[in-house]
């Protein structure tokens, strides 16, 4: 599965937009709000090429719904884990679905068909007909990777707006929420659902990456959409002066700018002046293209 995802979530989202501890992230209907019906284009099996409405099909029964904003390995892993468990609760009346949000539905559908064997069965898979923003009534947040909703009797009982998906951190909470609307009972462990490959990968955990508060603050100033050209250039100069004497910060800046520029979503960050700076830093401090592909 190492080649499943060609796009990665821009790491700068974590470092710049959501790094402040305690800042809530919202996406989609909140707990207690209604799930509005919407149509998506089916991709696999009986739904292939057809329009379907998971909410109408559920008819106020329990629902587990995943909106995929960005195709990343962690997003795929958490989505699969969630849907493997959801598929075991079909007999309780649970309706489960995964909806991909994209502005290029043709490319996304082609990719989905290539990796179809990796998707758990017993789940509805579709592509939003409303582009990367998803159904307008849902108020989905482009800056998250996954929006996972659990509902019962037409109302949301749990909402997970996830910027950086993690099987270990997010999985247990999501599985518990699904169990809560499907009669409770035993919840399998993460290892049981993810399989031996997951256990092997997690025998040695890599150390958590520490953020550089100074670098984060300077980057935030550079990509501030409200800043004028002079303000951006001033912030960029301060950042360059900071990393000039800090090798660790230079490497981190290179990693972040490589991720942002190579993601194809550079236009989401700051003004034209800021985007030019990010490209310059990607060339100066970032990894080489062949290393980035690896």
LOVEX-339389 format. One record per residue: x, y, z of N, C-alpha, C in turn; residue in three letters. Coordinates in steps of 0.2 Angstrom, whole numbers, padded with zeros to 4 digits, always signed. Example, Ala and Ser with C-alpha at 12.3 -4.5 7.8 and 13.67 -1.06 7.14 Angstrom:
REM residues 2
+0066-0028+0039+0062-0022+0039+0066-0016+0039Ala+0064-0011+0035+0068-0005+0036+0064+0000+0039Ser
END
This chain:
REM residues 294
+0004-0006+0000+0000+0000+0000+0004+0006+0000Unk+0011+0005-0001+0015+0011+0000+0014+0016-0006Unk+0011+0014-0011+0010+0019-0017+0003+0021-0018Unk-0001+0020-0013-0009+0021-0013-0010+0029-0014Unk-0006+0033-0010-0007+0040-0010-0002+0044-0013Unk-0004+0048-0017+0001+0053-0021+0001+0059-0018Unk-0005+0061-0014-0005+0067-0011-0004+0067-0003Unk-0001+0072+0000-0001+0071+0007-0004+0078+0010Unk-0006+0077+0016-0009+0083+0019-0004+0088+0021Unk-0004+0094+0019+0001+0100+0020+0002+0100+0027Unk+0008+0098+0029+0010+0098+0036+0010+0105+0039Unk+0010+0110+0035+0010+0117+0038+0003+0118+0041Unk-0002+0114+0039-0009+0115+0043-0008+0113+0050Unk-0004+0108+0052-0003+0106+0059+0001+0111+0062Unk+0006+0114+0059+0011+0118+0062+0009+0125+0063Unk+0005+0128+0058+0003+0135+0058-0004+0136+0060Unk-0009+0132+0057-0016+0134+0058-0019+0131+0064Unk-0017+0125+0066-0020+0121+0072-0015+0120+0077Unk-0009+0123+0078-0004+0121+0083-0006+0124+0089Unk-0010+0129+0090-0012+0132+0097-0016+0127+0101Unk-0013+0125+0106-0016+0120+0111-0023+0122+0113Unk-0028+0118+0112-0034+0120+0115-0039+0123+0109Unk-0036+0125+0104-0040+0128+0099-0045+0122+0096Unk-0052+0123+0096-0056+0118+0093-0056+0118+0086Unk-0057+0113+0083-0058+0112+0075-0065+0110+0074Unk-0068+0113+0070-0075+0111+0068-0076+0109+0061Unk-0080+0104+0059-0082+0102+0053-0088+0098+0053Unk-0093+0100+0049-0099+0096+0048-0104+0097+0054Unk-0110+0094+0054-0115+0095+0059-0112+0093+0065Unk-0114+0097+0071-0112+0095+0077-0117+0091+0081Unk-0115+0088+0087-0119+0084+0091-0126+0087+0092Unk-0131+0083+0090-0138+0085+0091-0141+0088+0085Unk-0137+0090+0080-0140+0093+0074-0142+0087+0069Unk-0146+0089+0064-0149+0084+0060-0144+0083+0054Unk-0144+0077+0051-0141+0075+0045-0145+0076+0039Unk-0143+0081+0035-0147+0082+0029-0146+0077+0024Unk-0151+0075+0020-0150+0070+0014-0145+0074+0009Unk-0141+0070+0006-0137+0073+0000-0135+0067-0004Unk-0134+0068-0011-0133+0063-0015-0125+0062-0017Unk-0123+0056-0018-0116+0055-0020-0116+0050-0026Unk-0111+0050-0030-0110+0045-0035-0106+0039-0033Unk-0110+0033-0033-0107+0027-0031-0101+0025-0036Unk-0097+0021-0033-0091+0019-0037-0090+0011-0037Unk-0092+0007-0032-0091+0000-0032-0097-0004-0032Unk-0097-0010-0035-0102-0015-0035-0109-0012-0037Unk-0114-0013-0033-0121-0012-0035-0122-0004-0036Unk-0118+0000-0033-0119+0007-0033-0115+0010-0038Unk-0111+0006-0042-0106+0009-0047-0110+0013-0052Unk-0108+0020-0053-0111+0024-0058-0118+0027-0056Unk-0120+0025-0050-0127+0027-0048-0127+0032-0043Unk-0132+0037-0043-0133+0042-0037-0136+0038-0031Unk-0133+0039-0025-0136+0036-0019-0136+0041-0014Unk-0141+0041-0009-0142+0045-0003-0142+0041+0003Unk-0136+0041+0006-0135+0036+0012-0140+0038+0018Unk-0141+0045+0018-0145+0047+0024-0153+0045+0023Unk-0155+0046+0017-0162+0043+0015-0162+0036+0016Unk-0157+0032+0014-0157+0025+0014-0158+0023+0022Unk-0154+0026+0026-0154+0025+0033-0161+0026+0036Unk-0165+0030+0034-0172+0032+0036-0172+0032+0044Unk-0167+0036+0046-0167+0038+0054-0164+0032+0058Unk-0161+0027+0054-0157+0022+0058-0150+0024+0059Unk-0146+0021+0063-0140+0023+0064-0135+0024+0058Unk-0131+0028+0058-0126+0030+0052-0119+0031+0055Unk-0114+0028+0051-0107+0030+0052-0105+0033+0045Unk-0103+0039+0045-0101+0042+0038-0094+0046+0039Unk-0090+0044+0034-0084+0047+0034-0083+0051+0027Unk-0081+0058+0028-0079+0062+0023-0072+0062+0022Unk-0069+0061+0017-0062+0061+0016-0060+0067+0012Unk-0057+0072+0015-0055+0078+0012-0048+0077+0009Unk-0044+0073+0011-0037+0073+0009-0035+0065+0009Unk-0032+0063+0003-0030+0056+0003-0023+0055+0005Unk-0023+0053+0012-0016+0052+0015-0016+0045+0017Unk-0010+0042+0019-0010+0035+0022-0013+0035+0028Unk-0012+0040+0033-0015+0039+0039-0023+0040+0039Unk-0025+0044+0034-0033+0044+0033-0035+0038+0030Unk-0032+0035+0026-0034+0028+0023-0034+0023+0029Unk-0029+0023+0033-0029+0018+0038-0035+0019+0043Unk-0036+0025+0045-0041+0026+0050-0048+0025+0047Unk-0049+0027+0041-0055+0026+0037-0057+0018+0037Unk-0052+0014+0035-0053+0007+0034-0054+0004+0041Unk-0051+0006+0046-0052+0003+0053-0059+0005+0055Unk-0061+0011+0054-0068+0013+0055-0073+0009+0052Unk-0072+0008+0045-0077+0004+0041-0077-0003+0042Unk-0071-0006+0044-0071-0013+0046-0075-0015+0052Unk-0075-0010+0057-0079-0011+0062-0086-0010+0061Unk-0088-0005+0057-0095-0003+0055-0098-0009+0051Unk-0094-0012+0047-0097-0017+0043-0099-0023+0047Unk-0096-0024+0053-0098-0029+0058-0105-0028+0061Unk-0107-0021+0060-0113-0019+0064-0119-0018+0059Unk-0118-0020+0053-0124-0020+0048-0130-0023+0050Unk-0130-0029+0054-0136-0032+0056-0140-0028+0061Unk-0137-0023+0064-0140-0019+0069-0144-0014+0066Unk-0143-0013+0059-0146-0008+0055-0142-0002+0054Unk-0136-0003+0055-0131+0003+0054-0130+0004+0046Unk-0130+0010+0044-0129+0011+0037-0122+0015+0037Unk-0117+0012+0033-0110+0015+0033-0108+0018+0026Unk-0105+0023+0026-0102+0026+0020-0096+0030+0020Unk-0092+0030+0015-0086+0034+0014-0087+0038+0008Unk-0087+0045+0009-0088+0050+0003-0081+0054+0002Unk-0079+0053-0004-0072+0057-0006-0074+0064-0008Unk-0071+0069-0006-0072+0076-0008-0066+0078-0012Unk-0068+0080-0018-0063+0081-0023-0066+0086-0029Unk-0061+0090-0032-0063+0094-0037-0061+0090-0044Unk-0059+0084-0043-0057+0080-0049-0060+0073-0048Unk-0066+0073-0049-0070+0066-0048-0067+0061-0053Unk-0065+0063-0059-0063+0057-0064-0057+0054-0061Unk-0052+0058-0059-0046+0056-0057-0047+0052-0050Unk-0051+0054-0046-0052+0051-0039-0055+0044-0040Unk-0060+0044-0045-0064+0038-0046-0059+0032-0049Unk-0054+0035-0054-0050+0030-0057-0045+0028-0052Unk-0043+0032-0047-0038+0029-0041-0042+0024-0037Unk-0048+0026-0035-0052+0021-0031-0053+0014-0034Unk-0054+0014-0041-0055+0008-0044-0048+0004-0044Unk-0042+0007-0045-0036+0004-0044-0035+0001-0038Unk-0037+0004-0032-0036+0001-0026-0042-0002-0022Unk-0047-0004-0026-0053-0006-0024-0052-0012-0019Unk-0047-0016-0020-0047-0022-0016-0045-0021-0009Unk-0042-0014-0008-0040-0012-0001-0046-0010+0003Unk-0052-0008+0000-0057-0006+0004-0062-0011+0007Unk-0063-0010+0013-0068-0016+0017-0074-0016+0013Unk-0077-0022+0013-0084-0023+0010-0089-0022+0014Unk-0095-0021+0012-0101-0020+0016-0102-0013+0017Unk-0099-0008+0014-0099-0001+0015-0101+0002+0008Unk-0104+0008+0008-0106+0012+0002-0100+0017+0001Unk-0097+0017-0005-0092+0021-0006-0094+0026-0012Unk-0093+0032-0011-0095+0037-0016-0091+0043-0017Unk-0092+0047-0022-0089+0053-0023-0094+0059-0023Unk-0092+0064-0019-0097+0070-0018-0098+0073-0025Unk-0104+0075-0026-0106+0079-0032-0105+0086-0031Unk-0103+0088-0025-0102+0095-0024-0095+0098-0023Unk-0090+0094-0026-0083+0096-0026-0080+0095-0019Unk-0074+0098-0019-0070+0097-0013-0073+0100-0006Unk-0078+0105-0007-0082+0107-0001-0087+0103+0002Unk-0089+0098-0002-0094+0093+0000-0101+0096+0000Unk-0106+0093+0002-0113+0096+0003-0113+0102+0006Unk-0116+0107+0003-0116+0114+0006-0119+0114+0013Unk-0124+0110+0014-0128+0111+0021-0124+0108+0026Unk-0118+0104+0025-0115+0101+0030-0109+0106+0033Unk-0107+0111+0030-0102+0115+0033-0096+0112+0034Unk-0093+0108+0029-0087+0104+0030-0081+0109+0030Unk-0076+0107+0033-0070+0111+0034-0064+0109+0029Unk-0062+0112+0024-0057+0110+0020-0050+0109+0023Unk-0049+0112+0029-0043+0111+0032-0042+0105+0037Unk-0047+0101+0037-0046+0094+0040-0045+0089+0035Unk-0043+0083+0038-0041+0077+0033-0047+0073+0033Unk-0050+0072+0038-0056+0068+0039-0062+0071+0043Unk-0068+0070+0041-0074+0072+0045-0078+0066+0046Unk-0078+0063+0052-0082+0057+0053-0088+0058+0058Unk-0094+0057+0055-0100+0058+0059-0103+0051+0061Unk-0106+0051+0067-0110+0045+0069-0117+0048+0071Unk-0122+0045+0069-0129+0048+0070-0134+0042+0071Unk-0139+0044+0074-0145+0040+0076-0151+0043+0076Unk-0156+0041+0073-0163+0044+0073-0162+0051+0069Unk-0158+0051+0064-0157+0057+0060-0153+0063+0063Unk-0150+0062+0069-0146+0067+0072-0139+0064+0074Unk-0135+0069+0074-0128+0067+0075-0127+0066+0083Unk-0123+0060+0084-0122+0058+0091-0114+0059+0092Unk-0110+0059+0087-0103+0060+0088-0100+0064+0082Unk-0095+0068+0083-0092+0072+0077-0085+0072+0078Unk-0081+0070+0073-0074+0069+0074-0071+0073+0068Unk-0068+0079+0069-0065+0083+0064-0057+0082+0065Unk-0054+0079+0060-0048+0076+0062-0043+0079+0057Unk-0038+0083+0059-0032+0086+0055-0027+0081+0054Unk-0025+0077+0059-0019+0072+0058-0022+0066+0060Unk-0025+0061+0056-0028+0055+0058-0022+0050+0061Unk-0025+0047+0067-0021+0042+0070-0025+0036+0072Unk-0023+0030+0070-0027+0024+0072-0027+0024+0080Unk-0021+0025+0083-0021+0024+0090-0025+0029+0094Unk-0024+0036+0092-0027+0041+0096-0035+0042+0094Unk-0037+0041+0088-0043+0042+0086-0048+0036+0085Unk-0045+0030+0084-0048+0024+0083-0053+0022+0088Unk-0050+0022+0094-0055+0019+0100-0061+0024+0101Unk-0060+0030+0101-0066+0035+0102-0071+0034+0096Unk-0069+0033+0090-0074+0032+0085-0077+0026+0085Unk-0074+0020+0087-0077+0014+0088-0082+0014+0093Unk-0080+0017+0099-0085+0018+0104-0091+0021+0102Unk-0090+0027+0099-0096+0030+0096-0101+0026+0092Unk-0098+0022+0088-0102+0018+0083-0105+0012+0087Unk-0102+0010+0092-0105+0004+0096-0110+0007+0100Unk-0110+0014+0102-0115+0017+0106-0122+0018+0103Unk-0122+0018+0096-0128+0018+0092-0130+0012+0089Unk-0126+0006+0091-0128+0000+0088-0129-0006+0093Unk-0130-0003+0099-0132-0008+0104-0126-0010+0109Unk-0121-0007+0108-0115-0008+0113-0112-0014+0111Unk-0110-0018+0116-0106-0024+0115-0099-0024+0115Unk-0095-0029+0113-0088-0030+0113-0085-0025+0107Unk-0080-0022+0109-0077-0018+0103-0070-0021+0102Unk-0068-0023+0096-0062-0026+0095-0056-0021+0097Unk-0050-0024+0098-0045-0020+0099-0042-0017+0092Unk-0038-0012+0093-0035-0009+0086-0031-0014+0083Unk-0028-0018+0087-0023-0023+0084-0027-0029+0080Unk-0033-0030+0083-0037-0035+0080-0040-0033+0073Unk-0042-0027+0073-0045-0024+0067-0040-0023+0062Unk-0034-0020+0064-0029-0018+0059-0025-0024+0056Unk-0024-0029+0060-0021-0035+0058-0013-0035+0060Unk-0010-0040+0058-0003-0041+0060+0002-0036+0057Unk+0000-0033+0051+0004-0028+0048+0005-0022+0053Unk-0001-0020+0056-0001-0014+0060+0004-0016+0066Unk+0003-0022+0069+0007-0024+0075+0014-0023+0074Unk+0016-0026+0068+0023-0026+0066+0026-0018+0065Unk+0022-0014+0062+0024-0007+0061+0024-0003+0068Unk+0021-0006+0073+0020-0002+0079+0025-0005+0085Unk+0029-0010+0083+0033-0012+0088+0038-0007+0091Unk+0040-0003+0086+0045+0002+0088+0042+0009+0085Unk+0040+0013+0090+0036+0019+0089+0042+0024+0088Unk+0041+0028+0082+0045+0034+0081+0044+0039+0086Unk+0049+0043+0088+0048+0048+0093+0043+0054+0090Unk+0039+0057+0094+0035+0062+0092+0039+0068+0090Unk+0037+0071+0084+0041+0077+0082+0039+0083+0086Unk+0044+0087+0088+0042+0093+0092+0042+0099+0088Unk+0037+0103+0089+0036+0109+0085+0041+0115+0088Unk+0043+0119+0083+0047+0125+0085+0043+0131+0086Unk+0041+0133+0092+0037+0139+0092+0038+0145+0088Unk+0045+0147+0088+0047+0153+0085+0046+0152+0077Unk+0048+0146+0074+0047+0145+0067+0039+0145+0066Unk+0035+0142+0070+0028+0142+0069+0025+0149+0069Unk+0027+0153+0073+0025+0160+0074+0027+0164+0068Unk+0033+0163+0065+0036+0167+0059+0032+0165+0053Unk+0031+0158+0053+0027+0156+0047+0020+0158+0047Unk+0017+0159+0052+0010+0161+0053+0010+0168+0050Unk+0015+0172+0052+0015+0179+0050+0016+0179+0042Unk+0020+0175+0039+0022+0175+0032+0015+0173+0028Unk+0011+0168+0030+0006+0166+0026-0001+0169+0028Unk+0000+0175+0032-0006+0178+0034-0010+0181+0028Unk-0016+0179+0026-0019+0182+0020-0021+0189+0021Unk-0021+0192+0027-0023+0199+0028-0016+0204+0027Unk-0011+0201+0027-0004+0205+0027-0003+0208+0020Unk+0000+0214+0020+0001+0217+0014+0008+0214+0012Unk+0011+0217+0006+0017+0214+0003+0023+0216+0008Unk+0023+0222+0010+0028+0224+0015+0029+0220+0021Unk+0023+0219+0024+0022+0215+0030+0025+0207+0029Unk+0023+0205+0023+0025+0198+0022+0032+0198+0021Unk+0035+0202+0017+0042+0202+0016+0046+0204+0023Unk+0044+0208+0027+0047+0209+0034+0047+0202+0038Unk+0041+0199+0038+0041+0192+0041+0045+0187+0038Unk+0046+0187+0032+0050+0182+0028+0057+0184+0030Unk+0059+0190+0030+0066+0192+0032+0068+0189+0039Unk+0063+0190+0044+0064+0188+0050+0065+0181+0051Unk+0061+0177+0047+0061+0170+0047+0068+0168+0044Unk+0070+0171+0039+0077+0169+0036+0082+0170+0040Unk+0082+0176+0044+0087+0177+0049+0087+0172+0054Unk+0081+0170+0056+0081+0165+0062+0084+0158+0060Unk+0082+0156+0054+0084+0149+0052+0092+0149+0050Unk+0094+0155+0048+0101+0155+0046+0106+0153+0051Unk+0104+0154+0057+0109+0151+0063+0106+0145+0066Unk+0101+0142+0063+0098+0136+0067+0097+0131+0062Unk+0101+0126+0062+0101+0120+0057+0094+0116+0057Unk+0092+0115+0063+0086+0111+0064+0080+0115+0061Unk+0080+0121+0062+0074+0125+0060+0074+0125+0052Unk+0081+0126+0049+0081+0126+0042+0078+0119+0039Unk+0080+0113+0042+0078+0107+0040+0070+0107+0040Unk+0067+0109+0046+0060+0109+0047+0057+0114+0042Unk+0059+0119+0041+0057+0124+0035+0057+0120+0029Unk+0062+0117+0027+0063+0113+0021+0057+0108+0020Unk+0056+0104+0026+0051+0099+0026+0044+0102+0025Unk+0043+0107+0028+0036+0110+0028+0035+0113+0021Unk+0040+0117+0018+0039+0120+0012+0038+0114+0006Unk+0042+0109+0007+0042+0104+0002+0035+0101+0002Unk+0032+0099+0008+0026+0096+0008+0020+0101+0005Unk+0021+0107+0007+0016+0112+0004+0016+0113-0003Unk+0022+0115-0006+0023+0116-0013+0021+0110-0017Unk+0024+0104-0015+0023+0098-0019+0015+0095-0018Unk+0012+0098-0013+0005+0095-0013+0000+0098-0018Unk+0002+0103-0022-0003+0106-0027-0008+0110-0024Unk-0007+0112-0017-0012+0116-0014-0009+0123-0011Unk-0003+0125-0015+0000+0131-0013-0004+0137-0012Unk-0009+0137-0017-0013+0143-0017-0017+0144-0011Unk-0018+0139-0007-0022+0140+0000-0018+0144+0005Unk-0011+0145+0004-0007+0148+0009-0005+0155+0007Unk-0008+0160+0011-0006+0167+0011-0007+0170+0004Unk-0003+0176+0003-0004+0180-0003+0001+0177-0008Unk+0001+0181-0014+0005+0179-0019+0013+0180-0017Unk+0014+0185-0013+0021+0186-0011+0023+0180-0006Unk+0019+0178-0002+0020+0173+0003+0021+0166-0001Unk+0017+0165-0006+0018+0159-0010+0025+0159-0014Unk+0027+0165-0016+0033+0165-0019+0039+0163-0015Unk+0038+0166-0008+0043+0164-0003+0043+0157-0002Unk+0038+0154-0001+0037+0147+0001+0041+0142-0005Unk+0040+0144-0011+0043+0141-0017+0051+0142-0016Unk+0053+0148-0015+0060+0149-0014+0063+0145-0009Unk+0060+0144-0003+0062+0140+0003+0062+0133+0001Unk+0057+0131-0003+0057+0124-0005+0063+0122-0009Unk+0065+0127-0013+0071+0125-0018+0077+0126-0013Unk+0077+0131-0009+0084+0132-0005+0085+0127+0001Unk+0079+0125+0004+0080+0121+0010+0077+0114+0010Unk+0072+0113+0004+0068+0107+0004+0072+0101+0001Unk+0069+0095+0001+0072+0089-0002+0071+0089-0009Unk+0076+0085-0012+0076+0085-0019+0069+0081-0022Unk+0067+0083-0028+0061+0080-0030+0061+0072-0030Unk+0066+0069-0031+0066+0062-0031+0066+0059-0024Unk+0069+0063-0019+0068+0061-0012+0061+0062-0010Unk+0058+0067-0012+0051+0069-0010+0046+0063-0012Unk+0047+0060-0018+0043+0055-0021+0043+0049-0017Unk+0049+0048-0014+0050+0042-0010+0046+0042-0003Unk
END
